[in-house]
Amino acid sequence: MNNGKSFFDTDVGKTFAGFAFPGFDVDSLIAAQRKNFEAFTQANQVAVEGVQALVKRQVEIASAAIEEASAALKEMTAPGGAEEKIAKNAALVKAAYEKALAATRELTELMAKTSDEAFGVLNKRFTESFEEFKDFATKRAVVK
């Protein structure tokens, strides 16, 4: 059960934080793992929000397409000459294709933006963890 606390805020996490191993900074390790967990949580939240935005936009596009298809069907069944209907149908097909292409491009860009944002969060934390490891190694070398 998650009551808004991470593992590190529980009694178990606090218990491990109190252990002292010679030459090993448990508190720093727990702090680093907390930051990792927070980064993964944030990246997951970014991804979920991106998927929600994507689905919402897909529904909007589908609704607009249904309305346009209904209007196109009325146009195609309206009285008129064969040449006029062919010209109208060609124009409708071209417009529908261009809208579908634009919608696909928009959805692709939205997915790419979401991926970039989520990866950015993880990449930032990954880079920070290298610095933390370097600092830990430097402190450990000085202790010896």
C-alpha positions as CSV (number, residue, x, y, z in Angstrom):
1,M,0.0,0.0,0.0
2,N,1.4,3.4,-1.0
3,N,0.4,6.2,1.3
4,G,2.5,8.8,-0.4
5,K,5.7,7.7,1.3
6,S,8.6,6.2,-0.6
7,F,10.6,3.2,0.7
8,F,13.2,5.7,2.1
9,D,10.7,7.4,4.3
10,T,9.5,4.2,5.9
11,D,10.8,2.7,9.1
12,V,12.8,0.2,7.1
13,G,14.6,2.9,5.2
14,K,15.3,4.9,8.4
15,T,16.7,1.7,10.0
16,F,19.2,1.2,7.2
17,A,20.1,4.9,7.3
18,G,21.4,4.3,10.9
19,F,23.8,1.6,10.0
20,A,27.5,2.5,9.9
21,F,29.9,0.5,7.8
22,P,33.6,1.6,8.0
23,G,34.6,3.5,4.9
24,F,31.1,3.3,3.5
25,D,28.6,6.2,3.6
26,V,25.2,4.6,3.9
27,D,23.4,7.9,4.2
28,S,24.8,9.1,0.9
29,L,23.9,5.8,-0.7
30,I,20.3,6.1,0.6
31,A,20.1,9.7,-0.5
32,A,21.3,8.8,-4.0
33,Q,18.8,5.9,-4.2
34,R,16.0,8.3,-3.1
35,K,17.0,10.7,-5.9
36,N,17.0,7.8,-8.4
37,F,13.5,6.7,-7.2
38,E,12.2,10.3,-7.5
39,A,13.7,10.7,-11.0
40,F,12.0,7.5,-12.1
41,T,8.7,8.6,-10.5
42,Q,9.0,12.0,-12.3
43,A,9.8,10.4,-15.6
44,N,6.9,8.1,-15.2
45,Q,4.6,11.0,-14.5
46,V,5.8,12.8,-17.6
47,A,5.2,9.7,-19.7
48,V,1.7,9.2,-18.2
49,E,0.7,12.9,-18.8
50,G,2.1,12.6,-22.4
51,V,0.1,9.5,-23.1
52,Q,-3.1,11.2,-21.7
53,A,-2.5,14.2,-23.9
54,L,-1.9,11.9,-26.9
55,V,-5.1,10.0,-26.3
56,K,-7.1,13.2,-25.8
57,R,-5.8,14.6,-29.1
58,Q,-6.5,11.3,-30.9
59,V,-10.1,11.5,-29.7
60,E,-10.4,15.1,-30.9
61,I,-9.0,14.2,-34.3
62,A,-11.2,11.1,-34.6
63,S,-14.3,13.2,-33.7
64,A,-13.4,15.9,-36.3
65,A,-12.8,13.1,-38.9
66,I,-16.2,11.6,-38.3
67,E,-17.9,15.0,-38.6
68,E,-16.0,15.7,-41.8
69,A,-16.8,12.3,-43.2
70,S,-20.5,12.9,-42.6
71,A,-20.3,16.2,-44.3
72,A,-18.4,14.6,-47.2
73,L,-21.0,11.9,-47.6
74,K,-23.8,14.5,-47.8
75,E,-21.7,16.3,-50.5
76,M,-21.2,13.1,-52.5
77,T,-24.9,12.2,-52.4
78,A,-26.0,15.7,-53.4
79,P,-27.5,16.0,-56.9
80,G,-25.2,17.1,-59.6
81,G,-23.4,16.0,-62.7
82,A,-20.9,13.2,-62.9
83,E,-17.9,15.5,-63.7
84,E,-18.9,17.8,-60.8
85,K,-19.1,14.9,-58.4
86,I,-15.8,13.5,-59.5
87,A,-14.1,16.9,-59.0
88,K,-15.7,17.3,-55.5
89,N,-14.7,13.7,-54.5
90,A,-11.2,14.4,-55.6
91,A,-11.0,17.6,-53.6
92,L,-12.5,15.8,-50.5
93,V,-10.1,12.9,-50.8
94,K,-7.1,15.3,-51.1
95,A,-8.3,17.4,-48.1
96,A,-8.8,14.3,-46.0
97,Y,-5.4,13.0,-46.9
98,E,-3.7,16.3,-46.0
99,K,-5.6,16.4,-42.7
100,A,-4.6,12.8,-41.9
101,L,-1.0,13.6,-42.7
102,A,-1.0,16.7,-40.5
103,A,-2.7,14.8,-37.6
104,T,-0.1,12.0,-37.9
105,R,2.7,14.5,-37.8
106,E,1.2,16.3,-34.8
107,L,0.8,13.0,-32.9
108,T,4.3,11.9,-33.8
109,E,5.7,15.2,-32.5
110,L,3.7,14.9,-29.3
111,M,5.0,11.4,-28.7
112,A,8.6,12.6,-29.4
113,K,8.2,15.5,-27.0
114,T,7.0,13.2,-24.3
115,S,9.8,10.8,-24.8
116,D,12.4,13.6,-24.8
117,E,11.0,15.0,-21.6
118,A,10.9,11.7,-19.8
119,F,14.4,10.7,-21.0
120,G,15.7,14.1,-20.1
121,V,14.6,13.6,-16.5
122,L,16.4,10.2,-16.4
123,N,19.4,11.4,-18.2
124,K,19.8,14.3,-15.8
125,R,19.7,11.9,-12.8
126,F,22.1,9.5,-14.5
127,T,24.6,12.3,-15.0
128,E,24.2,13.5,-11.4
129,S,24.7,9.9,-10.1
130,F,28.1,9.8,-11.9
131,E,29.1,13.0,-10.1
132,E,27.9,11.5,-6.8
133,F,29.9,8.3,-7.5
134,K,33.0,10.3,-8.3
135,D,32.6,12.3,-5.1
136,F,32.1,9.1,-3.1
137,A,35.2,7.6,-4.7
138,T,37.2,10.7,-4.0
139,K,36.1,10.8,-0.3
140,R,36.9,7.1,0.0
141,A,40.4,7.6,-1.5
142,V,41.1,10.4,1.0
143,V,40.0,8.3,3.9
144,K,42.5,5.5,3.0
